[in-house]
Amino acid sequence: MGQGISCVRDGAREHALFRSVQNGELEIVNAMVDHDPSVLCRTTVHGNLFALHVAAVHDQIQVLSMLLDRSVNPDILNRHKQTPLMLAAMSGNISCVERLIQAGANILMFDSLHGRTCLHYAAYHGHLDCLQAILSAAHSSHIAYSWGFSRFVNIRDGSGATPLHLAARQGSAECIHILLSSGALVSASTCGYGSSCSYPGSTPLHLAARGGSLDCVRELLAWGGDRCQTDSSGKIPYTVALKHKHAACAALLNPSSPEPLVWPAPLKFISDLNPEARTLLEKALITANKDREKEILKDTMNSSPSSPVHSDFGATNDNSEASDIDICSICFEKICTIVVKDCGHQMCAQCMLILCCHNKPNAASTCSKSPLCPFCRSNISQLVVANFITDDGRDEEQELSPSKPRRSSRRSFNSEGGSSSFKSLSALSSFGRTGGRNSGRVAAECNEDLDKL
């Protein structure tokens, strides 16, 4: 730096500290703090950012860890009462998010700018990994016991918006999926009319329709979003999509169009699924709903050749070569990938999903009557992924998306006429996923604060 630390004026030393933190110059920051520990109590002029905030925004994990090791408060606040964890979640800096949580950062703090938590900011900016880390922390912390995990997932900001509202507003289908899987209420409304409420009485489906995100609309519908629920102005999501000229979204949201197949979340054995079986059924939901969506969007696709909807229907049937293996005895089209554990009967994931959705369980209820195995009429209490016997005699788990299914020596169960009734249940929609959004706004604002020193 060309001169000793002791010769640097106070203002210049502050400036040098924050620049060094921003650039990740660990040795320089260490030396400055060793010389004068009080520098850690200083803030930038305009944003009132402490060194820990700057490290969190710029993903300087080594500097951040050093500051935490020096007993810097992980919940230190800037002028908007935002914690370093909030800023790290805004910026998508997962390593900083995890380190701050490890250091005991409080995930249940609200800022004064929008009344939001770190969970709101991770959802709003579409940072899936940060969202998952915060939700995981909520599962394992005192929050789950004192406040309740479900209540935390549905926590509202100053305008009455939940993290799900914010994810839908910003078009982040992957964040929507994680939140819904964690118990987010799909049809929760924001606050009524008021100075702090931008979209009064809106559900996540209203906000997805406003933004024109087809993937978000699919996801919300597949988890039971209500197409007929009105906002404070009396508008349903279909009307909102039409107003903003999102034809494809409007087509799916039209109350007169066929209803989508809905994920049977209230069923206990669905909530207890292992990851492999859950992945199979979620993919089956996407596949099963494509036929319905093709018909609904046919006119929209013809009128808009450049529509991104085209990309969803080019995939070939994964099971087209499944001629020599266990064919589902219900639909006679797909391979058996799911086993009812108690009785051992098999079927394809799509038929199992349709069986679970046949009674259209109410997403608001805490439980629903378990469906019966179509072969032996016993209650279904647990599902597992089917295993297949390979040519060399070894048992291997069936691949989740087999393009060339393995041969099997197992025999299919006789459906005894049951397939037609199950095939008639396939009334269908789809949902997709989008990547997270990267936001440089927080870092840019931090840079502006540093430049004004």
ZAMARGU-4260 file (C-alpha; in steps of 0.2 Angstrom, whole numbers, plus 5000, padded with zeros to 4 digits):
<rodrens>
0) 5000/5000/5000 | 5015/5011/5000 | 5014/5017/5018 | 5011/5010/5036 | 4994/5008/5043
5) 4998/5020/5057 | 5001/5034/5044 | 4984/5032/5036 | 4970/5045/5040 | 4954/5038/5048
10) 4944/5041/5033 | 4956/5034/5021 | 4958/5019/5033 | 4939/5016/5032 | 4940/5017/5014
15) 4954/5005/5013 | 4946/4993/5024 | 4930/4991/5014 | 4940/4990/4998 | 4951/4977/5005
20) 4935/4967/5011 | 4927/4969/4994 | 4942/4963/4985 | 4945/4948/4997 | 4962/4954/5003
25) 4963/4944/5018 | 4980/4948/5025 | 4977/4967/5023 | 4960/4966/5032 | 4968/4955/5046
30) 4982/4968/5048 | 4970/4983/5049 | 4959/4974/5062 | 4975/4969/5072 | 4981/4987/5072
35) 4964/4994/5076 | 4950/4983/5081 | 4938/4997/5081 | 4938/4998/5062 | 4925/4984/5063
40) 4913/4996/5071 | 4914/5008/5056 | 4901/5008/5042 | 4901/5015/5024 | 4894/5033/5023
45) 4878/5030/5014 | 4873/5012/5016 | 4878/5010/5034 | 4886/4994/5029 | 4898/4985/5040
50) 4913/4975/5034 | 4903/4959/5036 | 4889/4966/5025 | 4902/4970/5011 | 4910/4953/5013
55) 4893/4944/5011 | 4888/4954/4996 | 4904/4951/4987 | 4905/4933/4991 | 4922/4935/5000
60) 4920/4919/5011 | 4938/4919/5018 | 4936/4937/5024 | 4918/4934/5030 | 4924/4918/5040
65) 4939/4928/5048 | 4927/4942/5054 | 4915/4929/5061 | 4930/4920/5070 | 4934/4937/5078
70) 4916/4937/5086 | 4908/4949/5074 | 4889/4949/5077 | 4882/4938/5062 | 4866/4948/5063
75) 4873/4965/5063 | 4861/4978/5054 | 4863/4991/5041 | 4852/5006/5039 | 4838/4996/5032
80) 4840/4983/5047 | 4846/4971/5034 | 4858/4957/5040 | 4873/4950/5031 | 4862/4934/5028
85) 4849/4944/5019 | 4862/4952/5008 | 4870/4936/5004 | 4853/4928/5000 | 4850/4943/4988
90) 4866/4940/4979 | 4865/4922/4978 | 4881/4919/4988 | 4878/4901/4994 | 4895/4899/5003
95) 4892/4915/5013 | 4874/4910/5017 | 4879/4893/5024 | 4894/4900/5034 | 4882/4914/5042
100) 4869/4901/5046 | 4883/4890/5054 | 4888/4905/5064 | 4871/4906/5071 | 4863/4920/5060
105) 4845/4922/5064 | 4834/4917/5049 | 4819/4925/5056 | 4824/4943/5056 | 4814/4956/5046
110) 4821/4971/5038 | 4813/4989/5038 | 4813/4991/5019 | 4800/4979/5014 | 4798/4969/5030
115) 4806/4954/5022 | 4817/4939/5029 | 4831/4931/5021 | 4819/4918/5014 | 4809/4931/5005
120) 4825/4938/4997 | 4831/4921/4991 | 4814/4917/4983 | 4813/4935/4975 | 4830/4934/4967
125) 4827/4916/4962 | 4842/4908/4971 | 4837/4890/4973 | 4853/4884/4983 | 4851/4899/4995
130) 4832/4895/4997 | 4836/4877/5001 | 4849/4881/5013 | 4838/4893/5023 | 4824/4880/5023
135) 4835/4866/5029 | 4841/4878/5043 | 4823/4881/5048 | 4820/4862/5049 | 4835/4859/5061
140) 4834/4875/5071 | 4823/4882/5085 | 4812/4890/5072 | 4804/4873/5068 | 4799/4871/5086
145) 4795/4888/5093 | 4788/4896/5077 | 4783/4881/5067 | 4791/4876/5050 | 4775/4878/5040
150) 4772/4895/5047 | 4790/4900/5043 | 4788/4894/5024 | 4772/4905/5023 | 4779/4920/5032
155) 4773/4937/5025 | 4782/4953/5021 | 4776/4970/5024 | 4764/4969/5010 | 4757/4952/5015
160) 4767/4943/5002 | 4774/4926/5006 | 4790/4919/4998 | 4779/4909/4986 | 4771/4926/4980
165) 4788/4933/4977 | 4795/4918/4967 | 4779/4918/4956 | 4780/4937/4953 | 4799/4935/4947
170) 4795/4920/4937 | 4806/4907/4946 | 4798/4890/4944 | 4811/4880/4953 | 4809/4891/4968
175) 4791/4889/4967 | 4793/4870/4966 | 4804/4869/4982 | 4792/4881/4992 | 4777/4871/4987
180) 4786/4854/4992 | 4790/4862/5008 | 4772/4866/5012 | 4769/4884/5005 | 4751/4888/5003
185) 4747/4888/4984 | 4732/4899/4985 | 4736/4911/4999 | 4731/4929/4995 | 4741/4945/4998
190) 4734/4959/5009 | 4719/4969/5004 | 4720/4987/4997 | 4733/4998/5006 | 4748/5009/5003
195) 4761/4994/5005 | 4752/4982/4994 | 4756/4982/4975 | 4744/4968/4970 | 4730/4967/4983
200) 4722/4951/4986 | 4733/4942/4973 | 4737/4923/4974 | 4754/4917/4967 | 4744/4911/4952
205) 4738/4930/4949 | 4756/4935/4949 | 4763/4922/4938 | 4749/4926/4926 | 4754/4945/4927
210) 4772/4940/4923 | 4767/4928/4909 | 4778/4914/4916 | 4771/4898/4908 | 4782/4887/4919
215) 4776/4895/4935 | 4758/4894/4929 | 4761/4875/4926 | 4769/4873/4942 | 4756/4881/4953
220) 4742/4872/4943 | 4750/4856/4946 | 4750/4859/4965 | 4732/4864/4966 | 4732/4883/4962
225) 4714/4889/4961 | 4710/4896/4943 | 4693/4903/4950 | 4700/4913/4965 | 4698/4932/4963
230) 4709/4946/4969 | 4703/4962/4978 | 4697/4969/4961 | 4687/4953/4957 | 4699/4947/4944
235) 4703/4929/4942 | 4721/4924/4935 | 4714/4921/4918 | 4708/4939/4917 | 4725/4945/4923
240) 4734/4935/4909 | 4722/4941/4896 | 4725/4959/4901 | 4744/4958/4900 | 4742/4949/4883
245) 4749/4932/4889 | 4739/4921/4878 | 4747/4904/4882 | 4745/4907/4901 | 4727/4913/4898
250) 4724/4897/4889 | 4729/4886/4903 | 4721/4897/4916 | 4704/4897/4907 | 4691/4890/4919
255) 4682/4881/4905 | 4698/4871/4900 | 4701/4854/4906 | 4707/4853/4924 | 4725/4849/4927
260) 4731/4833/4936 | 4736/4839/4954 | 4750/4833/4965 | 4742/4823/4979 | 4751/4831/4993
265) 4739/4827/5007 | 4742/4808/5005 | 4754/4803/5019 | 4763/4790/5009 | 4766/4804/4996
270) 4775/4815/5009 | 4785/4800/5015 | 4792/4796/4997 | 4810/4793/4996 | 4819/4804/4983
275) 4820/4792/4969 | 4801/4787/4970 | 4797/4806/4972 | 4807/4810/4956 | 4798/4797/4946
280) 4781/4803/4951 | 4785/4821/4948 | 4792/4817/4931 | 4776/4807/4928 | 4766/4822/4932
285) 4775/4832/4919 | 4773/4819/4906 | 4754/4815/4910 | 4749/4833/4909 | 4757/4836/4892
290) 4742/4828/4882 | 4730/4841/4890 | 4742/4855/4887 | 4745/4851/4869 | 4726/4852/4866
295) 4724/4868/4875 | 4739/4877/4867 | 4736/4870/4850 | 4728/4886/4843 | 4740/4897/4853
300) 4755/4888/4845 | 4748/4889/4828 | 4746/4908/4830 | 4763/4911/4837 | 4776/4901/4828
305) 4790/4908/4839 | 4781/4903/4855 | 4793/4895/4868 | 4779/4882/4871 | 4785/4872/4856
310) 4800/4867/4865 | 4790/4857/4878 | 4782/4845/4866 | 4797/4839/4855 | 4802/4825/4867
315) 4799/4807/4861 | 4791/4794/4872 | 4804/4787/4884 | 4796/4770/4884 | 4794/4768/4865
320) 4807/4753/4865 | 4799/4745/4880 | 4794/4729/4871 | 4803/4716/4881 | 4801/4722/4899
325) 4787/4723/4912 | 4774/4734/4904 | 4761/4742/4915 | 4745/4731/4916 | 4734/4747/4917
330) 4739/4757/4903 | 4749/4744/4892 | 4760/4758/4886 | 4774/4762/4899 | 4786/4751/4909
335) 4783/4747/4927 | 4793/4758/4938 | 4784/4759/4955 | 4780/4745/4967 | 4767/4745/4981
340) 4778/4739/4994 | 4766/4730/5005 | 4759/4719/4991 | 4773/4720/4978 | 4761/4724/4963
345) 4769/4736/4950 | 4763/4749/4938 | 4770/4764/4929 | 4773/4780/4938 | 4760/4789/4928
350) 4746/4776/4932 | 4751/4777/4950 | 4750/4796/4950 | 4733/4796/4942 | 4727/4783/4954
355) 4732/4794/4969 | 4724/4810/4960 | 4708/4801/4956 | 4698/4808/4971 | 4706/4825/4969
360) 4712/4827/4987 | 4710/4844/4994 | 4726/4853/4996 | 4720/4862/5012 | 4717/4846/5021
365) 4730/4838/5032 | 4725/4820/5027 | 4716/4811/5013 | 4710/4793/5011 | 4723/4782/5004
370) 4719/4774/4987 | 4718/4755/4985 | 4730/4744/4975 | 4720/4741/4959 | 4726/4723/4959
375) 4723/4716/4976 | 4712/4731/4983 | 4724/4733/4999 | 4728/4750/5006 | 4743/4758/4998
380) 4754/4764/5012 | 4772/4765/5004 | 4779/4766/4987 | 4796/4761/4981 | 4806/4761/4964
385) 4805/4745/4955 | 4821/4734/4953 | 4825/4725/4937 | 4834/4709/4934 | 4848/4712/4922
390) 4855/4699/4909 | 4869/4694/4921 | 4857/4690/4935 | 4860/4706/4946 | 4847/4716/4953
395) 4848/4735/4948 | 4837/4749/4951 | 4827/4755/4936 | 4834/4772/4929 | 4823/4786/4932
400) 4821/4791/4914 | 4825/4776/4904 | 4827/4779/4885 | 4832/4760/4883 | 4824/4751/4897
405) 4832/4735/4903 | 4826/4718/4900 | 4817/4709/4914 | 4812/4691/4918 | 4797/4697/4929
410) 4780/4694/4922 | 4767/4708/4921 | 4751/4707/4932 | 4735/4705/4923 | 4724/4720/4924
415) 4708/4711/4921 | 4700/4725/4912 | 4706/4739/4923 | 4716/4749/4911 | 4702/4758/4902
420) 4695/4765/4918 | 4712/4772/4923 | 4716/4779/4905 | 4700/4789/4907 | 4707/4798/4922
425) 4721/4806/4912 | 4715/4824/4912 | 4730/4834/4910 | 4743/4849/4912 | 4761/4851/4914
430) 4774/4861/4924 | 4792/4865/4920 | 4807/4873/4928 | 4817/4888/4925 | 4834/4893/4931
435) 4838/4905/4945 | 4840/4924/4942 | 4857/4932/4946 | 4855/4949/4953 | 4870/4961/4953
440) 4859/4975/4961 | 4865/4972/4979 | 4883/4972/4974 | 4881/4988/4963 | 4873/4997/4978
445) 4887/4992/4989 | 4900/4998/4976 | 4891/5015/4975 | 4892/5016/4994 | 4911/5013/4993
450) 4913/5025/4979 | 4905/5039/4989 | 4917/5037/5004
</rodrens>
